[in-house]
């Protein structure tokens, strides 16, 4: 596997929206420093729902973007979904919480699935895209930074699967906002899930 694209965005307004967003990302050349808060120079406007240490980097797999290109009948260029990194040969549906992606000194750990929002639908120019994205069951991948580093296009990536019970990205999307069984709750809590989800599961105990 390798880094197919590195993407960052500026704070911009989408058509019909009054607020600014950093979802419009574009692929860049050269190396970019990645620290605990994400890619240096990447705009994150709504920090209540985006960014932070447990979703510092947003990853898409090239196989998932290829699927969307076929589904939508147009090429989905790197950065279209607001992702920071596109990993060549990766299928989002096979990724689970706790999996790690290692590129040089950079170590990322998967924490949660991307849940679509109205800003994403506006970015795609389709008011129904939230439902369409959810039905597709191929959510993007949020990661925390275990070890900082500089990432560049073409760099080799090592994928290390989590050794515990797997909580996959499609499952996280399917169970979002729903009450888990005691068995599933224990499995989720045994994985290094996003701290907000962990707090909500602890509060429900």
NUFI-354129 format. One record per residue (C-alpha): chain; residue number from 1; residue in one letter; x, y, z. Coordinates in steps of 0.05 Angstrom, whole numbers. Example, Ala and Ser with C-alpha at 12.3 -4.5 7.8 and 13.67 -1.06 7.14 Angstrom:
kette: A | nr: 1 | rest: A | xx: 246 | yy: -90 | zz: 156
kette: A | nr: 2 | rest: S | xx: 273 | yy: -21 | zz: 143
***
This chain:
kette: A | nr: 1 | rest: X | xx: 0 | yy: 0 | zz: 0
kette: A | nr: 2 | rest: X | xx: 21 | yy: 72 | zz: -10
kette: A | nr: 3 | rest: X | xx: -4 | yy: 143 | zz: 0
kette: A | nr: 4 | rest: X | xx: -42 | yy: 160 | zz: -64
kette: A | nr: 5 | rest: X | xx: -57 | yy: 232 | zz: -45
kette: A | nr: 6 | rest: X | xx: -46 | yy: 282 | zz: 12
kette: A | nr: 7 | rest: X | xx: -102 | yy: 334 | zz: 16
kette: A | nr: 8 | rest: X | xx: -113 | yy: 398 | zz: 55
kette: A | nr: 9 | rest: X | xx: -166 | yy: 453 | zz: 51
kette: A | nr: 10 | rest: X | xx: -178 | yy: 526 | zz: 64
kette: A | nr: 11 | rest: X | xx: -236 | yy: 558 | zz: 102
kette: A | nr: 12 | rest: X | xx: -290 | yy: 571 | zz: 49
kette: A | nr: 13 | rest: X | xx: -365 | yy: 582 | zz: 43
kette: A | nr: 14 | rest: X | xx: -406 | yy: 531 | zz: 5
kette: A | nr: 15 | rest: X | xx: -463 | yy: 556 | zz: -40
kette: A | nr: 16 | rest: X | xx: -524 | yy: 573 | zz: 2
kette: A | nr: 17 | rest: X | xx: -487 | yy: 568 | zz: 69
kette: A | nr: 18 | rest: X | xx: -469 | yy: 625 | zz: 115
kette: A | nr: 19 | rest: X | xx: -413 | yy: 590 | zz: 153
kette: A | nr: 20 | rest: X | xx: -343 | yy: 571 | zz: 130
kette: A | nr: 21 | rest: X | xx: -319 | yy: 499 | zz: 124
kette: A | nr: 22 | rest: X | xx: -254 | yy: 465 | zz: 108
kette: A | nr: 23 | rest: X | xx: -287 | yy: 407 | zz: 72
kette: A | nr: 24 | rest: X | xx: -263 | yy: 430 | zz: 3
kette: A | nr: 25 | rest: X | xx: -196 | yy: 396 | zz: 3
kette: A | nr: 26 | rest: X | xx: -146 | yy: 388 | zz: -54
kette: A | nr: 27 | rest: X | xx: -86 | yy: 344 | zz: -66
kette: A | nr: 28 | rest: X | xx: -18 | yy: 376 | zz: -56
kette: A | nr: 29 | rest: X | xx: 53 | yy: 357 | zz: -73
kette: A | nr: 30 | rest: X | xx: 110 | yy: 355 | zz: -24
kette: A | nr: 31 | rest: X | xx: 112 | yy: 333 | zz: 48
kette: A | nr: 32 | rest: X | xx: 63 | yy: 356 | zz: 102
kette: A | nr: 33 | rest: X | xx: 76 | yy: 352 | zz: 177
kette: A | nr: 34 | rest: X | xx: 23 | yy: 314 | zz: 216
kette: A | nr: 35 | rest: X | xx: 18 | yy: 326 | zz: 291
kette: A | nr: 36 | rest: X | xx: -33 | yy: 309 | zz: 344
kette: A | nr: 37 | rest: X | xx: -83 | yy: 359 | zz: 315
kette: A | nr: 38 | rest: X | xx: -76 | yy: 337 | zz: 242
kette: A | nr: 39 | rest: X | xx: -43 | yy: 362 | zz: 179
kette: A | nr: 40 | rest: X | xx: -7 | yy: 428 | zz: 185
kette: A | nr: 41 | rest: X | xx: -43 | yy: 482 | zz: 145
kette: A | nr: 42 | rest: X | xx: -109 | yy: 444 | zz: 139
kette: A | nr: 43 | rest: X | xx: -169 | yy: 486 | zz: 158
kette: A | nr: 44 | rest: X | xx: -217 | yy: 458 | zz: 210
kette: A | nr: 45 | rest: X | xx: -274 | yy: 507 | zz: 222
kette: A | nr: 46 | rest: X | xx: -326 | yy: 472 | zz: 265
kette: A | nr: 47 | rest: X | xx: -285 | yy: 442 | zz: 321
kette: A | nr: 48 | rest: X | xx: -347 | yy: 418 | zz: 359
kette: A | nr: 49 | rest: X | xx: -358 | yy: 363 | zz: 307
kette: A | nr: 50 | rest: X | xx: -292 | yy: 361 | zz: 268
kette: A | nr: 51 | rest: X | xx: -219 | yy: 355 | zz: 284
kette: A | nr: 52 | rest: X | xx: -192 | yy: 342 | zz: 353
kette: A | nr: 53 | rest: X | xx: -142 | yy: 290 | zz: 376
kette: A | nr: 54 | rest: X | xx: -187 | yy: 230 | zz: 362
kette: A | nr: 55 | rest: X | xx: -205 | yy: 251 | zz: 291
kette: A | nr: 56 | rest: X | xx: -143 | yy: 289 | zz: 273
kette: A | nr: 57 | rest: X | xx: -135 | yy: 255 | zz: 205
kette: A | nr: 58 | rest: X | xx: -190 | yy: 232 | zz: 158
kette: A | nr: 59 | rest: X | xx: -172 | yy: 173 | zz: 112
kette: A | nr: 60 | rest: X | xx: -205 | yy: 145 | zz: 50
kette: A | nr: 61 | rest: X | xx: -187 | yy: 82 | zz: 13
kette: A | nr: 62 | rest: X | xx: -177 | yy: 86 | zz: -62
kette: A | nr: 63 | rest: X | xx: -221 | yy: 25 | zz: -73
kette: A | nr: 64 | rest: X | xx: -278 | yy: 60 | zz: -36
kette: A | nr: 65 | rest: X | xx: -270 | yy: 124 | zz: -78
kette: A | nr: 66 | rest: X | xx: -269 | yy: 81 | zz: -141
kette: A | nr: 67 | rest: X | xx: -335 | yy: 50 | zz: -118
kette: A | nr: 68 | rest: X | xx: -365 | yy: 119 | zz: -109
kette: A | nr: 69 | rest: X | xx: -339 | yy: 141 | zz: -177
kette: A | nr: 70 | rest: X | xx: -377 | yy: 83 | zz: -208
kette: A | nr: 71 | rest: X | xx: -438 | yy: 95 | zz: -165
kette: A | nr: 72 | rest: X | xx: -442 | yy: 170 | zz: -181
kette: A | nr: 73 | rest: X | xx: -421 | yy: 164 | zz: -253
kette: A | nr: 74 | rest: X | xx: -364 | yy: 214 | zz: -246
kette: A | nr: 75 | rest: X | xx: -293 | yy: 213 | zz: -221
kette: A | nr: 76 | rest: X | xx: -286 | yy: 227 | zz: -147
kette: A | nr: 77 | rest: X | xx: -220 | yy: 264 | zz: -143
kette: A | nr: 78 | rest: X | xx: -177 | yy: 261 | zz: -80
kette: A | nr: 79 | rest: X | xx: -204 | yy: 310 | zz: -28
kette: A | nr: 80 | rest: X | xx: -276 | yy: 309 | zz: -54
kette: A | nr: 81 | rest: X | xx: -302 | yy: 277 | zz: 11
kette: A | nr: 82 | rest: X | xx: -260 | yy: 323 | zz: 54
kette: A | nr: 83 | rest: X | xx: -207 | yy: 269 | zz: 67
kette: A | nr: 84 | rest: X | xx: -135 | yy: 284 | zz: 85
kette: A | nr: 85 | rest: X | xx: -103 | yy: 220 | zz: 60
kette: A | nr: 86 | rest: X | xx: -122 | yy: 171 | zz: 5
kette: A | nr: 87 | rest: X | xx: -90 | yy: 102 | zz: 13
kette: A | nr: 88 | rest: X | xx: -81 | yy: 62 | zz: -50
kette: A | nr: 89 | rest: X | xx: -112 | yy: -7 | zz: -49
kette: A | nr: 90 | rest: X | xx: -152 | yy: 4 | zz: 15
kette: A | nr: 91 | rest: X | xx: -226 | yy: -14 | zz: 21
kette: A | nr: 92 | rest: X | xx: -259 | yy: 24 | zz: 79
kette: A | nr: 93 | rest: X | xx: -306 | yy: -33 | zz: 94
kette: A | nr: 94 | rest: X | xx: -249 | yy: -77 | zz: 118
kette: A | nr: 95 | rest: X | xx: -221 | yy: -27 | zz: 167
kette: A | nr: 96 | rest: X | xx: -235 | yy: -31 | zz: 242
kette: A | nr: 97 | rest: X | xx: -223 | yy: 11 | zz: 304
kette: A | nr: 98 | rest: X | xx: -152 | yy: 2 | zz: 330
kette: A | nr: 99 | rest: X | xx: -122 | yy: -14 | zz: 261
kette: A | nr: 100 | rest: X | xx: -58 | yy: 26 | zz: 249
kette: A | nr: 101 | rest: X | xx: -30 | yy: 58 | zz: 187
kette: A | nr: 102 | rest: X | xx: 45 | yy: 70 | zz: 188
kette: A | nr: 103 | rest: X | xx: 80 | yy: 115 | zz: 137
kette: A | nr: 104 | rest: X | xx: 152 | yy: 130 | zz: 156
kette: A | nr: 105 | rest: X | xx: 152 | yy: 160 | zz: 225
kette: A | nr: 106 | rest: X | xx: 77 | yy: 174 | zz: 223
kette: A | nr: 107 | rest: X | xx: 32 | yy: 126 | zz: 260
kette: A | nr: 108 | rest: X | xx: -44 | yy: 133 | zz: 256
kette: A | nr: 109 | rest: X | xx: -95 | yy: 93 | zz: 296
kette: A | nr: 110 | rest: X | xx: -167 | yy: 85 | zz: 274
kette: A | nr: 111 | rest: X | xx: -218 | yy: 112 | zz: 324
kette: A | nr: 112 | rest: X | xx: -285 | yy: 119 | zz: 289
kette: A | nr: 113 | rest: X | xx: -325 | yy: 122 | zz: 224
kette: A | nr: 114 | rest: X | xx: -344 | yy: 185 | zz: 188
kette: A | nr: 115 | rest: X | xx: -417 | yy: 202 | zz: 199
kette: A | nr: 116 | rest: X | xx: -445 | yy: 246 | zz: 142
kette: A | nr: 117 | rest: X | xx: -474 | yy: 315 | zz: 156
kette: A | nr: 118 | rest: X | xx: -511 | yy: 371 | zz: 120
kette: A | nr: 119 | rest: X | xx: -445 | yy: 405 | zz: 102
kette: A | nr: 120 | rest: X | xx: -423 | yy: 341 | zz: 66
kette: A | nr: 121 | rest: X | xx: -489 | yy: 339 | zz: 28
kette: A | nr: 122 | rest: X | xx: -479 | yy: 412 | zz: 8
kette: A | nr: 123 | rest: X | xx: -408 | yy: 396 | zz: -14
kette: A | nr: 124 | rest: X | xx: -435 | yy: 341 | zz: -59
kette: A | nr: 125 | rest: X | xx: -492 | yy: 384 | zz: -85
kette: A | nr: 126 | rest: X | xx: -544 | yy: 332 | zz: -65
kette: A | nr: 127 | rest: X | xx: -593 | yy: 344 | zz: -6
kette: A | nr: 128 | rest: X | xx: -605 | yy: 269 | zz: -2
kette: A | nr: 129 | rest: X | xx: -531 | yy: 250 | zz: 0
kette: A | nr: 130 | rest: X | xx: -531 | yy: 238 | zz: 76
kette: A | nr: 131 | rest: X | xx: -581 | yy: 182 | zz: 67
kette: A | nr: 132 | rest: X | xx: -546 | yy: 156 | zz: 5
kette: A | nr: 133 | rest: X | xx: -479 | yy: 155 | zz: 40
kette: A | nr: 134 | rest: X | xx: -508 | yy: 120 | zz: 101
kette: A | nr: 135 | rest: X | xx: -543 | yy: 67 | zz: 58
kette: A | nr: 136 | rest: X | xx: -478 | yy: 53 | zz: 21
kette: A | nr: 137 | rest: X | xx: -444 | yy: 31 | zz: 86
kette: A | nr: 138 | rest: X | xx: -374 | yy: 53 | zz: 64
kette: A | nr: 139 | rest: X | xx: -357 | yy: 107 | zz: 114
kette: A | nr: 140 | rest: X | xx: -292 | yy: 144 | zz: 116
kette: A | nr: 141 | rest: X | xx: -241 | yy: 132 | zz: 171
kette: A | nr: 142 | rest: X | xx: -221 | yy: 178 | zz: 228
kette: A | nr: 143 | rest: X | xx: -154 | yy: 169 | zz: 262
kette: A | nr: 144 | rest: X | xx: -114 | yy: 195 | zz: 321
kette: A | nr: 145 | rest: X | xx: -40 | yy: 208 | zz: 314
kette: A | nr: 146 | rest: X | xx: 1 | yy: 159 | zz: 355
kette: A | nr: 147 | rest: X | xx: 68 | yy: 186 | zz: 329
kette: A | nr: 148 | rest: X | xx: 76 | yy: 250 | zz: 289
kette: A | nr: 149 | rest: X | xx: 113 | yy: 253 | zz: 223
kette: A | nr: 150 | rest: X | xx: 116 | yy: 281 | zz: 153
kette: A | nr: 151 | rest: X | xx: 72 | yy: 248 | zz: 100
kette: A | nr: 152 | rest: X | xx: 83 | yy: 251 | zz: 25
kette: A | nr: 153 | rest: X | xx: 47 | yy: 224 | zz: -36
kette: A | nr: 154 | rest: X | xx: 76 | yy: 158 | zz: -59
kette: A | nr: 155 | rest: X | xx: 102 | yy: 139 | zz: 10
kette: A | nr: 156 | rest: X | xx: 94 | yy: 65 | zz: 30
kette: A | nr: 157 | rest: X | xx: 40 | yy: 49 | zz: 81
kette: A | nr: 158 | rest: X | xx: 39 | yy: -10 | zz: 128
kette: A | nr: 159 | rest: X | xx: -30 | yy: -32 | zz: 153
kette: A | nr: 160 | rest: X | xx: -29 | yy: -65 | zz: 221
kette: A | nr: 161 | rest: X | xx: -97 | yy: -96 | zz: 240
kette: A | nr: 162 | rest: X | xx: -122 | yy: -89 | zz: 312
kette: A | nr: 163 | rest: X | xx: -109 | yy: -153 | zz: 350
kette: A | nr: 164 | rest: X | xx: -173 | yy: -151 | zz: 391
kette: A | nr: 165 | rest: X | xx: -246 | yy: -162 | zz: 370
kette: A | nr: 166 | rest: X | xx: -261 | yy: -120 | zz: 309
kette: A | nr: 167 | rest: X | xx: -309 | yy: -61 | zz: 306
kette: A | nr: 168 | rest: X | xx: -312 | yy: -44 | zz: 232
kette: A | nr: 169 | rest: X | xx: -328 | yy: 22 | zz: 200
kette: A | nr: 170 | rest: X | xx: -394 | yy: -3 | zz: 170
kette: A | nr: 171 | rest: X | xx: -416 | yy: -29 | zz: 238
kette: A | nr: 172 | rest: X | xx: -399 | yy: 37 | zz: 271
kette: A | nr: 173 | rest: X | xx: -442 | yy: 74 | zz: 221
kette: A | nr: 174 | rest: X | xx: -500 | yy: 24 | zz: 227
kette: A | nr: 175 | rest: X | xx: -501 | yy: 29 | zz: 303
kette: A | nr: 176 | rest: X | xx: -491 | yy: 105 | zz: 307
kette: A | nr: 177 | rest: X | xx: -541 | yy: 135 | zz: 357
kette: A | nr: 178 | rest: X | xx: -570 | yy: 66 | zz: 374
kette: A | nr: 179 | rest: X | xx: -569 | yy: 28 | zz: 438
kette: A | nr: 180 | rest: X | xx: -518 | yy: -29 | zz: 438
kette: A | nr: 181 | rest: X | xx: -527 | yy: -98 | zz: 468
kette: A | nr: 182 | rest: X | xx: -485 | yy: -111 | zz: 529
kette: A | nr: 183 | rest: X | xx: -440 | yy: -156 | zz: 488
kette: A | nr: 184 | rest: X | xx: -430 | yy: -104 | zz: 433
kette: A | nr: 185 | rest: X | xx: -419 | yy: -49 | zz: 484
kette: A | nr: 186 | rest: X | xx: -364 | yy: -90 | zz: 517
kette: A | nr: 187 | rest: X | xx: -332 | yy: -102 | zz: 449
kette: A | nr: 188 | rest: X | xx: -334 | yy: -28 | zz: 431
kette: A | nr: 189 | rest: X | xx: -304 | yy: -9 | zz: 499
kette: A | nr: 190 | rest: X | xx: -248 | yy: -60 | zz: 490
kette: A | nr: 191 | rest: X | xx: -226 | yy: -24 | zz: 427
kette: A | nr: 192 | rest: X | xx: -191 | yy: 45 | zz: 425
kette: A | nr: 193 | rest: X | xx: -255 | yy: 81 | zz: 402
kette: A | nr: 194 | rest: X | xx: -263 | yy: 157 | zz: 397
kette: A | nr: 195 | rest: X | xx: -265 | yy: 188 | zz: 467
kette: A | nr: 196 | rest: X | xx: -334 | yy: 219 | zz: 455
kette: A | nr: 197 | rest: X | xx: -364 | yy: 151 | zz: 439
kette: A | nr: 198 | rest: X | xx: -329 | yy: 120 | zz: 498
kette: A | nr: 199 | rest: X | xx: -357 | yy: 174 | zz: 544
kette: A | nr: 200 | rest: X | xx: -428 | yy: 163 | zz: 517
kette: A | nr: 201 | rest: X | xx: -422 | yy: 87 | zz: 527
kette: A | nr: 202 | rest: X | xx: -395 | yy: 97 | zz: 597
kette: A | nr: 203 | rest: X | xx: -452 | yy: 144 | zz: 613
kette: A | nr: 204 | rest: X | xx: -503 | yy: 93 | zz: 589
kette: A | nr: 205 | rest: X | xx: -477 | yy: 39 | zz: 635
***
